Amino acid sequence: MADFDIRDIAALKVKLQIIEKLVLADWILIILSMYYDWGGWITCLIVIQIILYIYKSKLRKQLKQKEYLAKVVEERTIELRIQRDQVLNESKKLSDALDALAKAQDELVRKEKLATVGQLTQGLVDRILNPINYINNFAGLSANLIKDLKENITDQQAIMSKENYADSIEILDMINSNLQKINEHGCNTVRIVKAMEELLKDRHGDVTPTDICNLCKVNVDVIRKQFKEDIENKQIQIELDCPAEPTTAEINIEQMNKVMLNLLKNSLYALLKKLQKKDFTPIINIHVEKRLTGQSSSASATTASASRTTSKPRYSNRSSPRSPLPRLRVSVCTSVVKSS
């Protein structure tokens, strides 16, 4: 309600109160005039009473009109406020929808860029692997040739001076050592590139109810065969701790096999690195448990040096900057687990 309407209504009510008091006073005077027989005053007082009644009726009519108009204005104001609030809410919803759409568009553009980069990288993998394979193959062939040449020089040792023979053997050994380093770094590069290619693969596939303990046993057997020499030489113990009840989870078997193999390879890598610095009893403990917070089972691999790798996965062993392959294995594991 507007201020001027409130003031007008208040003024009319004050006027009505004054008029009602005047009417009451006039009636008192009329009664007194009749009682004391004031003949000339009675007519005047009755005329004044009529005039006051007419004026009072007019004021009441004006007051009703003012109150009605004020009520209409107030109701209309409330409606306008409600409509304004609705418009503001709709505007806010529209603004939030536009922000969400903009974020979705940015995310889509980012994913398209990543997909483009992934496609380009997949196309470059073969182009990188082919020359590296040539280098590795020719390094191996050259090493065999160096070996044959060394045997020939040894056969001709009788007709060669000691200095020439010693220098020739030393040079051949240096070349052979360089070729071995070339072959070693080439093989590491091949593994890194293949690990990068693994990161770009589609992780979505069919899931199958699988016993995690059996999966761990199979992968432990594979690791023992693959790293048989290192395990026997360093006397590395691999322990598997499985619960009595079945630990079944719906997983992609192929991808989870890769996860387990990568985790075990990283554990072996960490142990072999630490065994170069100090002696201790190397143990890889794989603990399988069924968590109460969900129906899925999880496996964890720990080493005796308190380094831990879980199926989340986390990898606390710091790799050498020159050996990025363990980090790539963990990246592959993370990609597989997140997509499961």
C-alpha positions as CSV (number, residue, x, y, z in Angstrom):
1,M,0.0,0.0,0.0
2,A,1.3,3.4,-1.0
3,D,2.2,6.0,1.6
4,F,-0.2,8.6,0.2
5,D,-3.1,6.1,0.4
6,I,-2.3,5.4,4.1
7,R,-2.2,9.1,4.8
8,D,-5.5,9.8,3.0
9,I,-7.3,7.0,4.8
10,A,-5.9,8.1,8.2
11,A,-7.1,11.7,7.5
12,L,-10.6,10.5,6.6
13,K,-10.8,8.4,9.7
14,V,-9.9,11.4,11.8
15,K,-12.5,13.5,10.1
16,L,-15.1,10.8,10.8
17,Q,-14.2,10.7,14.4
18,I,-14.6,14.5,14.6
19,I,-17.9,14.4,12.8
20,E,-19.2,11.7,15.1
21,K,-18.3,13.8,18.1
22,L,-20.0,16.8,16.6
23,V,-23.1,14.7,15.9
24,L,-23.1,13.5,19.5
25,A,-22.7,17.1,20.8
26,D,-25.5,18.3,18.5
27,W,-27.9,15.6,19.8
28,I,-27.1,16.7,23.4
29,L,-27.9,20.3,22.5
30,I,-31.2,19.2,20.8
31,I,-32.2,17.3,23.9
32,L,-31.3,20.2,26.2
33,S,-33.2,22.6,23.9
34,M,-36.3,20.4,24.1
35,Y,-35.9,20.1,27.8
36,Y,-35.5,23.8,28.5
37,D,-37.8,24.8,25.7
38,W,-35.3,26.7,23.5
39,G,-37.7,27.0,20.6
40,G,-35.4,29.0,18.2
41,W,-32.4,26.7,18.7
42,I,-34.1,23.4,18.0
43,T,-34.6,24.1,14.3
44,C,-31.0,25.2,13.9
45,L,-29.6,22.2,15.7
46,I,-31.8,19.9,13.6
47,V,-30.5,21.5,10.4
48,I,-26.9,21.2,11.7
49,Q,-27.6,17.5,12.5
50,I,-28.8,16.9,8.9
51,I,-25.8,18.6,7.4
52,L,-23.4,16.6,9.7
53,Y,-25.2,13.3,8.7
54,I,-24.8,14.1,5.0
55,Y,-21.2,15.0,5.4
56,K,-20.6,11.9,7.5
57,S,-22.1,9.7,4.8
58,K,-19.9,11.4,2.2
59,L,-16.8,10.8,4.3
60,R,-17.8,7.1,4.8
61,K,-18.3,6.6,1.1
62,Q,-14.9,8.2,0.4
63,L,-13.3,6.0,3.1
64,K,-14.7,2.8,1.6
65,Q,-13.5,3.8,-1.9
66,K,-10.1,4.6,-0.6
67,E,-9.9,1.3,1.3
68,Y,-11.1,-0.6,-1.7
69,L,-8.6,1.0,-4.0
70,A,-5.8,0.5,-1.5
71,K,-6.8,-3.2,-1.2
72,V,-6.8,-3.6,-5.0
73,V,-3.4,-1.9,-5.3
74,E,-2.0,-4.1,-2.5
75,E,-3.2,-7.3,-4.1
76,R,-1.9,-6.2,-7.5
77,T,1.4,-5.3,-5.9
78,I,1.6,-8.8,-4.3
79,E,0.9,-10.4,-7.7
80,L,3.5,-8.3,-9.4
81,R,6.1,-9.2,-6.7
82,I,5.2,-12.9,-7.1
83,Q,5.6,-12.6,-10.9
84,R,8.8,-10.8,-10.4
85,D,10.2,-13.5,-8.2
86,Q,9.1,-16.1,-10.7
87,V,10.8,-14.2,-13.5
88,L,14.0,-14.0,-11.4
89,N,13.9,-17.7,-10.6
90,E,13.3,-18.6,-14.3
91,S,16.2,-16.2,-15.2
92,K,18.4,-17.9,-12.7
93,K,17.5,-21.4,-14.0
94,L,18.1,-20.2,-17.5
95,S,21.5,-18.7,-16.5
96,D,22.5,-22.0,-14.7
97,A,21.4,-24.0,-17.8
98,L,23.5,-21.8,-20.0
99,D,26.5,-22.1,-17.7
100,A,26.0,-25.9,-17.7
101,L,25.7,-25.9,-21.4
102,A,28.9,-23.9,-21.8
103,K,30.8,-26.3,-19.4
104,A,29.4,-29.2,-21.4
105,Q,30.6,-27.7,-24.7
106,D,34.0,-27.0,-23.2
107,E,34.2,-30.6,-21.9
108,L,33.1,-31.9,-25.3
109,V,35.8,-29.7,-27.1
110,R,38.4,-31.0,-24.7
111,K,37.4,-34.6,-25.2
112,E,37.4,-34.1,-29.0
113,K,40.9,-32.6,-28.7
114,L,42.1,-35.6,-26.6
115,A,40.5,-38.0,-29.0
116,T,42.3,-36.3,-31.9
117,V,45.6,-36.4,-30.0
118,G,44.9,-40.1,-29.2
119,Q,44.3,-40.9,-32.9
120,L,47.4,-39.0,-33.9
121,T,49.4,-40.9,-31.2
122,Q,48.1,-44.2,-32.4
123,G,49.1,-43.4,-35.9
124,L,52.6,-42.5,-34.7
125,V,53.1,-45.6,-32.6
126,D,53.9,-47.8,-35.7
127,R,56.0,-45.1,-37.2
128,I,58.1,-45.0,-34.0
129,L,58.2,-48.7,-33.4
130,N,59.4,-49.7,-36.9
131,P,62.7,-47.7,-36.9
132,I,63.3,-48.7,-33.2
133,N,62.9,-52.4,-34.2
134,Y,65.3,-51.9,-37.0
135,I,67.8,-50.3,-34.6
136,N,67.4,-53.2,-32.1
137,N,67.7,-55.9,-34.8
138,F,70.8,-54.3,-36.4
139,A,72.4,-53.8,-33.0
140,G,71.9,-57.5,-32.3
141,L,73.3,-58.5,-35.7
142,S,76.3,-56.1,-35.2
143,A,77.0,-57.6,-31.8
144,N,77.1,-61.1,-33.5
145,L,79.4,-59.7,-36.2
146,I,81.7,-58.2,-33.5
147,K,81.8,-61.6,-31.8
148,D,82.8,-63.3,-35.0
149,L,85.4,-60.6,-35.8
150,K,86.8,-61.0,-32.3
151,E,87.2,-64.7,-32.8
152,N,89.0,-64.1,-36.2
153,I,91.4,-61.6,-34.5
154,T,92.0,-64.2,-31.8
155,D,92.9,-66.8,-34.4
156,Q,95.4,-64.2,-36.0
157,Q,96.9,-63.3,-32.7
158,A,100.1,-65.2,-33.5
159,I,100.9,-62.9,-36.5
160,M,99.8,-59.6,-34.7
161,S,101.8,-57.5,-32.3
162,K,100.6,-57.5,-28.7
163,E,99.7,-53.8,-28.8
164,N,97.6,-54.2,-32.0
165,Y,95.9,-57.2,-30.6
166,A,95.2,-55.6,-27.3
167,D,93.9,-52.4,-28.9
168,S,91.8,-54.3,-31.4
169,I,90.2,-56.4,-28.6
170,E,89.6,-53.3,-26.5
171,I,87.9,-51.5,-29.4
172,L,85.7,-54.5,-30.2
173,D,84.7,-54.7,-26.5
174,M,83.8,-51.0,-26.4
175,I,81.8,-51.4,-29.6
176,N,80.0,-54.5,-28.2
177,S,79.2,-52.6,-25.0
178,N,77.8,-49.7,-26.9
179,L,75.7,-52.0,-29.0
180,Q,74.4,-53.7,-25.9
181,K,73.4,-50.3,-24.5
182,I,71.7,-49.3,-27.7
183,N,69.8,-52.6,-27.7
184,E,68.8,-52.2,-24.0
185,H,67.6,-48.6,-24.4
186,G,65.8,-49.6,-27.7
187,C,64.0,-52.4,-25.9
188,N,63.0,-50.0,-23.1
189,T,61.7,-47.5,-25.6
190,V,59.6,-50.2,-27.3
191,R,58.1,-51.2,-24.0
192,I,57.3,-47.5,-23.2
193,V,55.7,-46.9,-26.6
194,K,53.6,-50.1,-26.2
195,A,52.6,-49.0,-22.8
196,M,51.5,-45.6,-24.2
197,E,49.6,-47.5,-26.9
198,E,47.9,-49.4,-24.1
199,L,46.7,-46.2,-22.5
200,L,44.9,-45.2,-25.7
201,K,42.9,-48.4,-26.0
202,D,39.2,-48.6,-25.3
203,R,38.7,-50.0,-21.8
204,H,35.0,-50.7,-22.1
205,G,34.3,-54.4,-22.5
206,D,32.2,-57.3,-21.1
207,V,32.4,-57.9,-17.4
208,T,32.2,-61.4,-15.9
209,P,31.8,-62.5,-12.3
210,T,35.3,-63.7,-11.4
211,D,37.0,-65.0,-8.3
212,I,39.8,-62.4,-7.5
213,C,41.9,-65.0,-5.6
214,N,42.0,-67.3,-8.7
215,L,42.9,-64.3,-10.8
216,C,45.8,-63.4,-8.4
217,K,47.1,-67.0,-8.4
218,V,47.2,-67.1,-12.2
219,N,49.1,-63.8,-12.4
220,V,51.5,-64.8,-9.7
221,D,52.3,-68.0,-11.6
222,V,52.9,-65.9,-14.7
223,I,55.2,-63.5,-12.9
224,R,57.2,-66.4,-11.3
225,K,57.8,-67.9,-14.8
226,Q,58.5,-64.6,-16.4
227,F,61.0,-63.4,-13.7
228,K,62.2,-66.8,-12.6
229,E,65.9,-65.9,-12.7
230,D,65.6,-62.7,-10.7
231,I,63.2,-64.3,-8.2
232,E,65.6,-67.3,-7.6
233,N,68.8,-65.2,-7.5
234,K,67.4,-62.6,-5.1
235,Q,65.3,-65.1,-3.2
236,I,62.1,-63.0,-3.5
237,Q,59.1,-64.5,-1.8
238,I,55.6,-64.0,-3.2
239,E,52.9,-64.6,-0.7
240,L,49.2,-64.7,-1.5
241,D,46.7,-64.2,1.4
242,C,43.2,-65.0,0.4
243,P,40.1,-65.1,2.7
244,A,38.2,-68.4,3.3
245,E,35.0,-67.0,1.6
246,P,34.8,-66.5,-2.1
247,T,35.9,-63.0,-3.3
248,T,33.8,-62.6,-6.5
249,A,33.6,-59.4,-8.4
250,E,32.2,-58.4,-11.8
251,I,35.3,-57.4,-13.8
252,N,36.8,-57.4,-17.3
253,I,39.1,-60.3,-17.0
254,E,41.5,-59.3,-19.7
255,Q,41.9,-55.8,-18.4
256,M,42.2,-56.8,-14.8
257,N,44.9,-59.4,-15.7
258,K,46.9,-56.5,-17.1
259,V,46.4,-54.5,-13.9
260,M,47.6,-57.4,-11.7
261,L,50.6,-58.0,-14.0
262,N,51.6,-54.4,-14.0
263,L,51.2,-54.1,-10.2
264,L,53.4,-57.2,-9.7
265,K,56.0,-56.0,-12.2
266,N,56.2,-52.7,-10.4
267,S,56.6,-54.4,-7.0
268,L,59.4,-56.6,-8.4
269,Y,61.0,-53.5,-10.0
270,A,60.9,-51.7,-6.6
271,L,62.4,-54.6,-4.8
272,L,65.2,-55.1,-7.3
273,K,66.1,-51.4,-7.1
274,K,66.2,-51.4,-3.3
275,L,68.2,-54.7,-3.2
276,Q,70.9,-52.9,-5.2
277,K,71.3,-50.5,-2.3
278,K,70.9,-52.7,0.8
279,D,70.2,-56.3,1.8
280,F,66.9,-57.4,3.3
281,T,64.4,-60.2,3.0
282,P,62.3,-59.3,-0.1
283,I,58.7,-60.3,0.2
284,I,55.7,-59.4,-2.0
285,N,52.5,-59.9,-0.1
286,I,49.2,-60.0,-2.0
287,H,46.3,-59.5,0.3
288,V,42.8,-60.1,-1.0
289,E,39.8,-58.9,1.0
290,K,36.1,-58.4,0.5
291,R,35.1,-54.9,1.7
292,L,32.0,-54.4,3.7
293,T,31.1,-51.2,2.0
294,G,30.4,-52.9,-1.4
295,Q,30.1,-56.1,-3.2
296,S,33.3,-55.8,-5.1
297,S,36.6,-57.4,-4.0
298,S,39.9,-55.7,-4.0
299,A,43.5,-56.9,-4.1
300,S,46.6,-55.2,-2.7
301,A,50.3,-56.0,-3.2
302,T,52.9,-54.9,-0.6
303,T,56.6,-55.3,-0.4
304,A,58.7,-55.9,2.7
305,S,60.1,-52.4,2.4
306,A,56.6,-51.0,3.2
307,S,55.9,-49.9,-0.3
308,R,52.3,-50.5,-1.2
309,T,50.3,-50.8,-4.4
310,T,46.6,-51.3,-4.2
311,S,43.9,-51.8,-6.8
312,K,42.9,-48.1,-6.7
313,P,45.9,-48.1,-7.7
314,R,48.6,-46.2,-5.8
315,Y,52.3,-46.5,-6.3
316,S,54.6,-45.1,-3.7
317,N,58.0,-46.4,-5.1
318,R,59.7,-43.5,-6.7
319,S,61.1,-44.5,-10.1
320,S,64.2,-43.2,-11.6
321,P,63.6,-40.3,-14.1
322,R,65.4,-42.5,-16.7
323,S,62.9,-45.4,-16.1
324,P,59.4,-44.1,-16.8
325,L,58.0,-47.6,-17.6
326,P,56.7,-48.3,-14.0
327,R,54.8,-45.0,-14.0
328,L,53.3,-45.9,-17.3
329,R,52.2,-49.2,-15.9
330,V,50.5,-47.4,-13.0
331,S,48.8,-45.1,-15.5
332,V,47.5,-48.1,-17.4
333,C,46.2,-49.6,-14.1
334,T,44.5,-46.4,-13.2
335,S,42.9,-46.2,-16.6
336,V,41.6,-49.7,-16.5
337,V,40.2,-49.5,-12.9
338,K,38.5,-46.2,-13.6
339,S,36.8,-47.6,-16.7
340,S,35.7,-50.8,-14.9
